[in-house]
Amino acid sequence: MGPKKAGKNDLKTPPLDTFDPICVESTTPGTVALMLNSTEEEILAKACLAIYKFAEKCDANKEDLLKLGVVSPLLKLLSHNEKTVKRNASMVLGVLLAHHQARQMLRTLDYLPAIVSLLTPEEDMVIKEFGSLCMSHIAKDHSSKVHMQTADTLKPLVHFLSSPDPDVQKNSAEALALVLVEAESRPLVRELKGIPALLNLLDAEYPVIQQLALNALARITEEVESRLEMKECGGQDKLIQIVNNSQLSDLHVDCLVVLQNCLAEEQCVQELLSSGGLETLLKAITESKSNEVKQAAAVAVARAIRNPQTMPAFQEKEIEKVLLTLLSLDHDGVRAAAAEAIAVMTGYSSSKSIIAACADMALLVQLLGSKMVKVQESVALILANLTCGNRSVISLIAQEGVTEPLVNLLSHSTGAVVTNAAAVLTNMATEGNLRTDMEQCGAVPALIGLLQARNFQVVRQGVLALTALMVDVDVRTELCSCGGVQALVQLLGSEDESVMRSAAWSITVGAADTQTAVEFTKHGALEVLQALSLSHNRSSGFAQVALQALLNNNLPAKYSLTGVLAPTDIISDGFYDCGPARSLCAMKILCLEELAQQAVNDKRPIIVVNALKPLDESYDNSSVKSDLTDDLENSSPARQRVAKLPKQSPPPKPVQDIAPQDNVPSEVMHESLSRIVSDSQLWVYKEETKKLLILKTVKEQLEALGRYVSDKMGGPVQREMVACFSYELALMQLKQKLNSNLIPISQITKGSYIHRALLFKVLADALHLHGTLVRGEYNRAWNEIVVVNNPKGNLLKSTSQCYVVDLMHEPGALLQMSSPEAAMYCYI
């Protein structure tokens, strides 16, 4: 029996090296995630599709997939040759990247080239959609935006703005809006013609695309060149058209935001005015029912009116009154925008007067307490501008109780608020009664606290406010007690020049008061100011004026530093001569209290001027009688000019109990300081020399006073005997006798040039015969006095001559300033 014949339905035997196909159904994502590493295209396509459907359901599913590590294989599949695999992988990645953890994992990989490869024109529309979706997701992270700032990355996104597919348009617009947050990307998008493409999207069918395009335009127009290109492309007109269209009310706010940026340029404002856009803005402010639209329109007006060239067009529309009405709305955003615009307008004198007349001052004062910082800042600036030189406005806001809210704002955390509040207080300080209110509300300690701020504008305005208040004695007292003097001196070393100048000006004003000037000196103001005046880099006229003001009210320091007292520098009680100080930086001038506490040393004595009327109640002013008086009374006018003074007055009684005791407490030392340096004999000198006023001419009075001074200081000394005139020994003996470095000037009975010139200046000032006191080299000093010759009261024929008064060799002789005799007297 032969072999059976095979039938036509018999199965063929499969090749031995072929795996029989199987159908697998999986319900776990872990199994499907493993399939992403398969080499079979059909399995890859089906696995990606299954993962896409799973991931799209919820965020929890996305997190599960991320834990399975699907990001890396999916990124590789974006380069697959099979279109279906590539499309499905892009779909999965587009969904997953909505989760921040997926984007975080992606940053560890070289992801950008693979995603950008999906944006080529030859790809199908689904791949473009999800590729642009991936770009919109990764643009949410700052680090990814930095990597996207290249022309190769941004060019396809700009190109896709013109895509016929709305999803591609939406994703591309969103990606660009996010990337344009970074300033570096704006020039690239502009050069890629991104602005016209974004403007075209304003005509899109879907509002979401329009809003994304407006968001991108709002960011790119923060650049000047982009704002100008918007104008050239007709972008402003298109924005105005949308705002005028009530059916597009959901886009009005976004359009106005873009318009705000454009109106920062004068050319754009001019186009707005010529195209009727101003009426559109005013209509949005007055007629819109949306507070957000009112706010955005008010901000746009604030931007436009910053240019003085375009301001008149807004004033013609009475924009001041329009904006003032917005302040009464119960919406902080609208109030902030309106206040910002009004603050700008108060910078123009024409609008300032209108606002001052129409504004509700009570409302402005109330808004200082707003919870919105921008409102507080702008309202404070409005008040600062309105109160500048306007006493009526100051009076009105003072009646509304503005002082306390302003003082409270000085502790605000925002520098601009503090600066503006301090500016208002500065303007109000011109009124004396308001300065008292400020002091009672604690303005002085609050302003002193501002001097420690890090914001230079805050510090500067705080200094100016303190300076304005410093005219009151109570404020100066509080300034000294609260550390304000020390803080102002420290600000002289500020690295900010405006702060340094303001501090110097404040010291100039405060130095008008002698006690305050002394406090500044105690804290080293003289040393700092002199260093500034001598500095090549930081020299300032303000510092020089402050230094001169301090010296004018601190004559001991002025005489020590400059060696010259002018005729206007009147020596009063408390003056002392501690010797020359060539540089305050190297030698600090101590005050009289500090000098009194020093132990007796071998240095030159400090000569003190402090006349004190004798305590003896029986002492009568009329009993002051001396040989000088007798001489004047018994001589004729001709003889008065040559009347000889007595050779020497009886030596004054030494001042008792002036030596400091070791066991005396410091409080008692300070209380007895006036007794330590008191000089009753100097008071007698002054009373005696008053008799010189009976002489008819100033020259006669000067000559007689010169002889009087010489007599009290040891009489004439021949020029060749000056070197033998041992006044130093007498002074040292007097120091030991008084057990003090301080010597009252009347105690000196053997004085040289420097002592005689000082006594002459003291007595001449008391007689209103004002002259100079000049310190020379080698213990020389002299007095220069200008004498006016006015024959028979004829002012036209009056002449003047400057003299040096000889107090040493020919006492009373007046030496012409330019004569050789004067030169011999002043110099060796």
C-alpha positions in Angstrom: 0.0 0.0 0.0 1.6 3.2 -1.1 1.8 6.5 0.7 -1.4 8.5 1.3 -1.9 11.4 -1.0 -1.9 14.8 0.6 -5.2 16.7 0.5 -5.5 20.4 -0.4 -6.7 21.3 3.2 -3.8 19.8 4.9 -1.7 22.4 7.0 1.8 23.3 5.9 4.5 22.7 8.5 6.0 26.1 9.7 9.7 26.8 9.5 11.7 25.5 12.3 13.3 28.9 13.2 10.0 30.9 13.4 8.3 31.8 16.7 4.6 31.1 16.7 2.7 34.4 17.2 0.8 34.9 20.4 -1.9 37.4 21.5 -1.1 38.9 24.9 -3.5 41.0 27.0 -2.0 43.0 29.8 -3.9 45.0 32.5 -0.8 46.3 34.4 1.1 49.4 33.3 4.4 47.8 34.3 4.1 45.2 31.7 3.2 47.7 29.0 6.1 49.9 30.1 8.5 47.0 29.4 7.1 46.8 25.9 8.6 50.3 25.1 11.9 48.6 24.9 10.7 46.2 22.2 12.1 46.1 18.7 8.7 45.4 17.1 7.0 48.4 15.6 3.5 47.1 16.2 4.1 46.4 19.8 5.7 49.8 20.3 2.8 51.6 18.6 0.2 49.7 20.7 2.1 50.1 23.9 2.4 53.9 23.4 -1.3 54.2 22.6 -2.2 52.2 25.7 0.1 54.3 27.9 -1.4 57.5 26.4 -4.9 56.4 27.3 -3.8 55.5 30.8 -1.9 58.7 31.4 -4.7 60.9 30.1 -7.1 59.7 32.8 -5.6 61.3 35.9 -2.4 62.6 37.5 -2.1 59.6 39.7 -1.6 57.4 36.6 1.0 59.8 35.3 2.9 59.5 38.6 2.8 55.7 38.3 4.2 55.7 34.8 6.9 58.1 35.9 8.0 55.7 38.6 8.2 53.0 36.0 10.8 55.1 34.1 8.9 55.6 30.8 10.3 59.0 30.0 13.7 57.9 28.7 12.4 55.2 26.3 9.7 57.5 25.1 12.2 60.2 24.3 14.2 57.7 22.2 11.0 56.7 20.3 10.6 60.3 19.1 13.4 59.5 16.6 11.8 56.3 15.4 11.5 55.7 11.7 7.9 54.4 11.9 5.5 57.3 11.8 2.9 55.6 14.0 5.4 54.8 16.7 6.7 58.4 16.6 3.2 59.9 16.6 2.1 57.8 19.6 5.3 58.4 21.5 4.8 62.2 21.0 1.2 61.9 22.3 2.3 60.2 25.5 5.1 62.6 26.1 2.8 65.6 25.5 0.4 64.3 28.2 3.1 63.3 30.7 5.0 66.6 30.5 2.1 68.4 32.0 3.3 66.9 35.3 6.2 68.7 37.0 8.0 65.4 37.9 8.1 64.4 34.3 9.8 67.7 33.3 12.2 67.3 36.2 13.2 63.9 34.8 13.5 65.2 31.3 16.1 67.8 32.4 18.5 65.0 33.2 18.4 64.0 29.5 19.4 65.6 26.2 15.7 66.2 25.4 15.5 69.4 23.4 16.9 68.2 20.0 14.4 65.2 20.0 11.4 67.4 20.7 12.4 70.1 18.3 12.7 67.4 15.6 8.9 67.0 15.9 8.3 70.6 14.7 9.5 70.1 11.1 7.1 71.0 8.3 7.1 67.5 6.8 5.6 65.9 10.0 1.9 65.1 10.1 -0.4 67.5 12.0 -0.8 65.2 15.1 3.0 65.1 15.6 3.1 68.9 15.2 0.3 69.3 17.7 1.9 67.2 20.4 5.4 68.5 19.6 4.2 72.0 20.2 2.4 70.8 23.3 5.6 69.4 24.7 7.3 72.8 24.0 4.6 74.6 25.9 5.0 72.3 28.9 8.8 72.5 29.1 8.6 76.3 28.7 7.1 76.4 32.2 10.5 75.8 33.8 13.1 78.6 34.0 16.0 76.3 33.2 14.2 75.0 30.1 13.4 78.6 28.9 17.1 79.3 29.0 17.9 76.4 26.7 15.0 77.4 24.3 16.5 80.9 23.7 17.9 80.0 20.3 16.8 80.8 16.8 16.6 77.1 15.9 14.2 76.4 18.7 12.0 79.5 18.5 11.8 79.6 14.6 9.4 76.6 14.3 7.2 78.0 17.1 6.8 81.3 15.3 6.2 79.5 12.1 3.4 77.4 13.7 1.5 80.5 14.7 0.3 80.5 11.1 -0.7 76.8 11.2 -4.2 75.9 9.9 -4.6 73.7 13.0 -5.9 75.7 16.0 -4.4 73.3 18.5 -0.9 73.9 17.0 -1.6 77.6 17.1 -2.7 77.5 20.7 0.3 75.4 21.8 2.8 77.5 20.0 1.4 80.8 21.3 1.4 79.4 24.8 5.1 78.3 24.5 6.1 81.7 23.1 4.2 83.5 25.8 6.1 81.6 28.5 9.5 81.9 26.8 9.0 85.7 26.4 9.1 86.1 30.1 12.9 86.1 29.7 14.1 89.3 28.2 16.9 87.6 26.2 14.3 85.8 24.0 12.4 89.0 23.0 14.9 90.2 20.3 15.0 86.7 18.8 11.2 86.5 18.5 11.0 90.0 17.1 13.7 89.2 14.5 11.8 86.1 13.5 8.8 88.3 12.7 6.9 87.0 15.7 5.0 90.3 16.3 3.0 90.2 13.0 2.2 86.6 13.5 1.0 87.2 17.0 -1.2 90.1 15.8 -2.8 87.9 13.2 -3.8 85.5 16.0 -6.0 88.3 17.4 -8.4 87.4 14.6 -8.5 83.8 15.6 -11.8 82.0 16.1 -11.0 80.8 19.6 -10.7 83.3 22.5 -8.0 81.2 24.2 -5.7 81.7 21.3 -6.4 85.4 21.3 -5.6 85.7 25.0 -2.4 83.7 24.6 -1.4 86.0 21.7 -2.1 89.1 23.9 0.0 87.6 26.7 2.9 87.1 24.4 2.5 90.6 23.0 2.4 92.1 26.5 5.7 90.5 27.3 7.5 91.3 24.0 6.4 94.9 24.1 8.4 95.5 27.3 11.2 96.0 24.8 11.5 99.4 23.1 12.1 98.1 19.6 9.1 95.8 19.9 6.9 98.7 20.9 7.9 100.6 17.8 7.4 97.6 15.6 3.9 97.2 17.0 3.2 100.7 15.9 4.6 100.1 12.4 2.5 96.9 12.1 -0.7 98.7 13.0 -0.9 96.8 16.3 -2.1 99.8 18.3 -5.1 100.3 16.0 -6.0 96.7 16.2 -5.9 96.9 20.0 -8.1 100.0 20.0 -10.6 98.3 17.7 -10.9 95.3 20.1 -11.4 97.7 23.1 -14.2 99.4 21.2 -15.8 96.1 20.4 -18.2 95.3 23.3 -18.6 91.7 22.0 -14.9 91.1 22.8 -15.1 92.4 26.4 -13.2 89.4 27.7 -10.1 90.6 25.8 -10.3 94.3 26.8 -8.1 94.0 29.9 -5.4 92.1 28.0 -5.5 94.6 25.1 -5.1 97.5 27.5 -2.1 95.8 29.2 -0.4 95.6 25.8 -1.4 99.2 25.1 0.1 100.3 28.5 3.5 99.1 27.3 3.2 100.8 23.9 2.3 104.2 25.4 5.7 104.4 27.1 6.9 105.6 23.7 6.1 109.2 22.6 5.6 108.1 19.0 3.0 105.6 20.1 1.2 108.2 22.2 1.1 110.6 19.3 -0.4 107.9 17.1 -3.0 107.2 19.9 -4.0 110.8 19.9 -4.2 111.1 16.2 -6.3 107.9 15.8 -8.8 108.8 18.4 -7.5 106.3 20.9 -7.7 108.7 23.8 -11.5 108.8 23.6 -11.4 105.0 23.8 -9.4 105.1 27.0 -11.6 107.7 28.6 -14.7 105.7 27.5 -13.2 102.6 29.2 -12.6 104.6 32.4 -16.0 106.2 32.6 -18.4 103.8 31.0 -17.0 100.3 31.5 -18.7 98.2 34.2 -15.6 96.2 34.8 -13.3 97.5 37.5 -10.4 95.6 35.9 -11.0 97.5 32.6 -11.1 100.8 34.5 -7.8 99.9 36.3 -6.0 98.9 33.1 -7.2 102.0 31.3 -6.0 104.2 34.1 -2.6 102.6 34.1 -2.4 103.2 30.3 -3.2 106.9 30.9 -0.5 107.1 33.6 2.0 105.8 31.1 0.9 108.2 28.4 1.0 111.4 30.5 4.6 110.9 31.6 5.7 112.7 28.4 5.3 116.5 28.8 4.8 116.9 25.0 1.6 114.9 25.0 0.2 116.1 28.3 -1.8 119.1 26.9 -4.0 116.8 24.9 -5.0 114.9 28.0 -5.6 118.2 29.9 -8.0 119.3 27.2 -10.2 116.3 28.1 -10.1 117.3 31.8 -8.4 114.0 32.6 -7.7 115.3 36.2 -11.3 115.2 37.1 -11.9 111.9 35.4 -9.1 110.3 37.4 -10.2 111.9 40.7 -13.6 110.2 40.5 -11.9 106.8 40.4 -10.4 107.3 43.9 -13.9 107.1 45.4 -14.5 103.6 44.0 -14.3 100.8 46.5 -11.7 98.8 44.5 -8.1 98.9 45.5 -6.8 98.1 42.1 -8.7 101.0 40.5 -7.6 103.3 43.3 -4.0 102.3 42.9 -4.0 102.9 39.1 -5.9 106.3 39.4 -3.6 107.4 42.2 -0.5 106.5 40.2 -1.8 108.6 37.2 -2.7 111.5 39.5 0.7 111.4 41.1 2.2 111.8 37.7 0.0 114.7 36.9 0.8 116.6 40.1 4.3 116.9 38.7 2.9 119.4 36.1 2.2 122.8 37.5 -1.0 123.3 35.3 -2.5 120.0 36.5 -1.3 120.5 40.0 -3.4 123.5 40.6 -6.5 121.8 39.2 -6.0 118.7 41.4 -5.4 120.9 44.5 -8.7 122.7 43.9 -10.8 119.6 43.0 -9.3 116.8 45.1 -11.1 115.5 48.2 -8.3 116.0 50.8 -10.2 114.0 53.4 -10.3 111.1 51.1 -6.6 111.4 50.3 -5.8 111.4 54.0 -8.0 108.4 54.5 -6.3 106.5 51.6 -3.0 106.8 53.4 -4.3 104.0 55.6 -5.1 101.7 52.7 -4.1 98.1 52.9 -2.7 98.3 49.4 0.9 99.4 49.3 0.6 100.9 45.8 -2.3 103.1 47.0 -0.3 104.4 50.0 2.8 105.1 47.8 0.9 107.0 45.2 -1.3 109.0 47.6 1.7 110.0 49.6 3.4 111.1 46.4 0.3 113.1 45.5 0.4 114.9 48.9 4.1 115.5 48.6 3.7 117.2 45.3 0.6 119.2 46.3 2.1 120.5 49.6 5.3 121.7 47.9 5.1 125.4 48.3 1.3 125.4 48.8 0.3 126.5 52.3 -3.4 126.2 51.7 -3.1 122.5 50.9 -0.9 122.0 53.9 -3.6 123.7 56.0 -6.4 121.5 54.5 -4.7 118.2 55.1 -3.5 119.3 58.6 -7.2 119.9 59.5 -7.9 116.3 58.3 -5.4 114.9 60.8 -2.7 113.9 58.3 0.2 114.1 60.7 -0.3 110.9 62.6 -0.9 108.7 59.5 2.2 110.1 57.9 4.3 109.4 61.0 3.0 105.9 61.0 4.0 105.4 57.4 7.6 106.2 58.4 7.8 102.6 59.8 6.5 101.1 56.6 8.5 98.3 55.0 8.3 99.7 51.5 11.0 102.3 50.8 8.9 104.4 48.3 6.1 104.8 50.8 8.5 106.0 53.5 10.2 108.4 51.1 7.0 110.0 50.0 5.6 110.3 53.6 8.8 111.9 54.7 8.6 114.3 51.8 5.1 115.4 52.9 6.4 116.0 56.5 9.3 118.0 55.0 6.9 120.3 53.2 4.6 120.6 56.3 7.5 121.5 58.5 7.4 125.1 57.1 4.5 125.7 59.5 5.5 126.2 63.1 2.4 124.8 64.7 2.6 121.7 62.5 6.2 121.1 63.6 4.9 120.9 67.2 2.2 118.4 66.1 4.9 116.3 64.4 7.1 116.3 67.4 4.1 115.2 69.6 3.3 112.4 67.2 6.9 111.0 67.5 8.2 112.2 64.1 11.7 113.0 65.4 12.6 109.5 66.7 10.9 107.9 63.6 13.0 110.1 61.3 16.1 109.4 63.2 15.4 105.7 62.7 15.3 106.2 58.9 19.0 107.3 59.0 20.0 103.7 59.5 18.0 102.4 56.5 19.8 100.7 53.6 17.7 102.6 51.0 19.6 105.7 50.1 16.4 107.5 49.0 14.8 106.8 52.4 17.9 108.1 54.2 18.1 111.2 52.1 14.5 112.2 52.6 14.7 111.4 56.3 17.6 113.8 56.6 15.8 116.5 54.7 12.7 116.1 57.0 14.9 116.3 60.1 16.6 119.4 58.7 13.2 121.1 58.1 12.2 120.3 61.7 15.5 121.4 63.2 14.5 125.1 63.3 12.7 124.3 66.6 14.7 124.2 69.8 12.7 121.2 71.1 13.5 119.2 68.0 17.2 120.0 68.3 17.1 118.9 71.9 15.4 115.7 71.0 17.8 115.2 68.1 20.7 115.4 70.5 19.2 113.1 73.1 18.0 110.4 70.6 21.3 109.9 68.8 20.4 112.0 65.8 23.5 114.1 65.9 25.8 111.0 65.8 23.7 109.5 63.0 24.0 112.6 60.9 27.8 112.7 61.4 28.1 109.1 60.3 26.1 109.8 57.1 28.9 112.2 56.1 30.8 109.1 55.2 28.0 107.6 53.1 29.0 106.2 49.8 26.0 107.9 48.2 26.8 111.4 47.3 23.2 112.7 47.7 23.1 111.4 51.2 26.4 112.9 52.1 25.3 116.3 50.7 22.0 116.1 52.6 23.7 115.3 55.9 26.1 118.2 55.3 23.2 120.6 54.7 21.5 119.3 57.8 24.6 120.0 59.9 24.8 123.5 58.3 21.2 124.3 59.5 21.7 122.7 62.9 25.0 124.6 63.4 23.1 127.9 63.5 22.4 126.9 67.1 25.5 127.1 69.2 24.7 124.2 71.5 23.8 121.9 68.5 27.0 123.0 66.9 28.9 121.9 70.0 27.2 118.5 69.9 28.1 118.0 66.3 31.7 118.9 67.2 31.7 116.4 70.0 30.8 113.6 67.7 33.6 114.4 65.2 31.8 116.4 62.6 34.6 118.9 62.2 37.1 116.1 61.5 34.9 114.4 58.9 34.0 117.6 57.2 37.6 118.8 57.0 38.6 115.4 55.5 35.8 115.8 52.9 36.9 119.3 52.0 40.5 118.2 51.5 39.5 115.1 49.5 40.2 115.2 45.8 37.5 112.6 45.0 34.7 113.5 47.5 35.2 117.2 47.9 31.8 118.9 48.1 30.6 122.5 48.4 28.1 121.3 50.9 30.8 119.9 53.1 32.7 123.1 52.9 29.7 125.2 53.8 28.9 122.9 56.7 32.4 123.1 58.0 32.3 126.9 57.9 28.9 126.9 59.6 30.2 124.7 62.4 33.3 126.8 62.8 31.3 130.0 62.9 29.3 128.7 65.8 32.4 127.1 67.4 34.9 129.9 67.5 37.4 128.0 69.6 37.6 125.3 66.9 37.6 127.9 64.1 40.5 129.8 65.7 42.4 126.7 66.4 42.0 125.3 62.9 42.1 128.4 60.7 43.9 130.9 62.9 41.6 133.7 61.9 38.5 135.2 63.5 36.6 137.6 61.3 35.1 140.8 62.5 31.7 139.1 62.5 33.0 136.4 64.8 32.1 137.9 68.2 33.9 136.3 71.1 31.6 135.5 74.0 31.9 133.8 77.3 33.0 130.2 77.0 35.6 130.9 74.3 39.0 129.3 74.8 42.3 129.2 72.9 43.8 125.7 72.9 46.5 126.5 70.4 46.8 125.9 66.6 45.5 122.6 65.1 46.9 122.2 61.6 44.7 119.3 60.8 41.5 118.1 62.7 42.1 114.7 61.3 45.3 114.4 63.4 44.2 116.5 66.4 40.7 116.5 67.9 39.6 119.7 69.5 38.2 118.9 72.9 35.4 120.8 74.5 35.9 122.9 77.6 34.4 120.2 79.9 36.8 117.6 78.6 39.8 120.0 78.9 38.8 120.8 82.5 39.0 117.1 83.5 42.6 116.7 82.2 45.4 116.5 84.7 47.8 119.4 84.7 50.5 118.9 82.0 53.5 120.7 80.7 51.8 121.8 77.5 50.8 125.3 76.7 47.9 126.5 78.8 44.4 126.9 77.5 43.3 130.6 77.7 39.6 130.9 78.7 37.3 133.8 78.2 34.4 133.7 80.7 33.6 137.0 82.3 31.4 136.7 85.4 30.0 139.6 87.4 31.4 139.6 91.0 29.1 137.8 93.4 29.5 140.6 95.9 26.0 142.2 96.0 27.5 145.5 97.3 29.5 145.8 94.1 28.1 148.7 92.2 28.7 149.2 88.5 29.1 152.9 89.1 32.0 152.2 91.5 34.2 151.0 88.7 36.9 153.6 88.8 40.4 153.4 87.6 43.2 155.6 86.6 41.9 155.3 83.0 38.6 156.9 84.1 40.4 159.7 86.0 42.6 160.3 83.0 39.7 160.5 80.6 37.6 162.8 82.9 40.5 165.2 83.7 41.9 165.6 80.2 40.8 167.7 77.3 39.9 166.0 74.0 43.3 166.8 72.7 45.0 165.2 75.7 42.7 162.2 75.6 44.4 161.0 72.5 47.8 160.9 74.3 46.6 160.1 77.8 49.0 157.8 79.5 47.6 154.7 81.1 48.8 153.5 84.5 51.8 151.3 84.4 50.1 148.3 85.9 46.9 147.5 87.7 47.0 145.7 90.9 47.1 142.0 90.2 43.7 140.4 90.4 42.9 138.1 93.3 43.4 134.4 92.3 40.3 132.4 91.7 39.7 130.3 94.8 38.8 126.6 94.9 39.3 125.9 91.2 41.6 122.9 91.6 39.8 119.7 90.9 39.9 117.2 93.8 40.4 113.5 93.2 37.6 112.6 95.4 35.0 114.9 93.8 32.4 113.0 91.8 32.1 113.7 88.1 28.7 115.2 88.5 30.0 117.8 91.0 32.9 118.5 88.6 30.5 119.4 85.8 28.4 121.5 88.2 31.4 123.5 89.3 32.8 123.9 85.8 31.4 127.5 85.6 33.3 128.4 88.7 36.5 126.7 87.5 36.7 129.0 84.4 34.8 132.1 85.7 36.7 135.4 85.4 35.2 138.2 87.4 38.2 140.4 86.7 37.5 140.2 83.0 34.1 141.6 83.7 35.8 144.5 85.5 38.0 145.0 82.3 34.9 145.2 80.2 33.2 147.7 82.5 36.3 149.9 82.6 36.8 150.0 78.9 33.2 151.1 78.4 34.5 154.6 79.4 36.5 154.6 76.2 33.3 155.2 74.2 33.4 158.9 75.3 36.2 159.4 72.9 35.0 161.0 69.7 36.7 158.9 67.0 37.1 155.2 66.5 40.8 155.7 66.0 41.1 157.3 69.5 39.1 154.5 71.0 41.3 151.9 69.4 44.5 153.6 70.5 43.3 153.9 74.0 42.1 150.3 74.1 45.5 149.1 72.8 47.3 150.9 75.6 44.8 149.5 78.1 45.5 145.9 76.9 49.2 146.4 76.9 49.1 147.7 80.4 47.2 144.6 81.6 49.6 142.3 79.9 52.9 143.6 81.2 53.3 146.9 79.3 55.5 147.8 76.3 58.3 145.5 75.3 61.1 146.8 73.1 61.6 144.8 69.8 65.1 143.7 70.7 63.9 142.5 74.1 61.1 140.3 72.9 63.2 137.2 73.1 64.0 138.0 76.8 60.3 138.6 77.6 59.9 135.3 79.5 56.1 135.0 79.5 56.2 131.2 79.3 57.7 130.9 82.8 55.0 133.1 84.2 52.3 131.1 82.5 53.6 127.8 83.8 53.8 129.2 87.3 50.2 130.3 87.0 49.2 126.8 85.9 50.8 125.3 88.9 49.3 127.9 91.2 45.8 127.3 89.8 46.4 123.6 89.5 44.7 123.6 86.2 45.4 123.7 82.5 42.7 126.4 82.1 43.8 129.9 82.8 41.3 132.8 82.8 42.7 135.5 80.5 42.6 138.2 83.2 44.9 136.1 85.3 47.7 136.7 82.7 49.7 139.7 83.8 52.7 139.0 81.5 51.4 138.2 78.0 52.9 138.1 74.6 51.4 138.8 71.1 48.9 135.9 71.2 47.5 136.8 74.7 47.3 140.5 74.0 45.6 140.1 70.7 43.0 137.8 72.2 42.3 140.2 75.0 42.0 143.1 72.6 39.6 141.1 70.4 37.4 140.3 73.5 37.3 143.8 74.7 36.9 145.3 71.3 33.9 143.0 70.5 32.3 144.1 73.8 32.7 147.7 72.6 31.4 146.9 69.1 34.7 147.8 67.7 34.8 144.7 65.6 38.1 143.5 64.0 39.9 140.4 63.2 42.1 138.1 65.3 44.9 136.5 63.3 47.3 133.9 64.5 50.7 133.9 62.9 53.8 131.8 63.1 56.1 131.6 66.1 53.5 132.7 68.7 52.6 135.9 66.8 49.1 137.2 66.7 47.6 140.5 65.7 44.4 142.4 65.2 43.3 144.0 62.0 40.6 146.7 62.1 39.1 148.7 59.3 38.5 152.4 60.2 36.1 154.4 58.0 36.9 158.1 57.7 33.7 160.0 57.0 34.4 163.7 57.1 31.4 165.7 58.1 29.1 162.8 57.4 29.6 162.8 53.7 29.2 159.3 52.5 30.4 160.0 49.0 33.8 161.2 50.3 34.2 158.5 53.0 37.4 156.4 52.9 38.5 153.4 54.8 41.9 152.2 56.0 42.9 148.8 57.5 45.2 149.0 60.5 47.1 146.6 62.6 47.0 147.5 66.3 50.4 147.5 68.1 49.9 146.0 71.5 53.6 145.2 72.2 56.1 147.8 71.2 54.2 151.1 70.9 50.9 150.2 72.5 48.0 151.8 70.8 49.8 152.7 67.6 47.7 151.9 64.5 50.0 150.5 61.7 48.8 150.7 58.2 48.3 147.2 56.9 50.5 147.6 53.9 53.3 149.3 55.8 56.7 147.8 56.7 56.0 148.6 60.3 52.9 146.3 60.2 54.9 143.6 58.5 57.6 143.8 61.1 54.9 143.5 63.8 53.2 140.5 62.3 56.2 138.5 61.1 59.6 137.8 62.3 
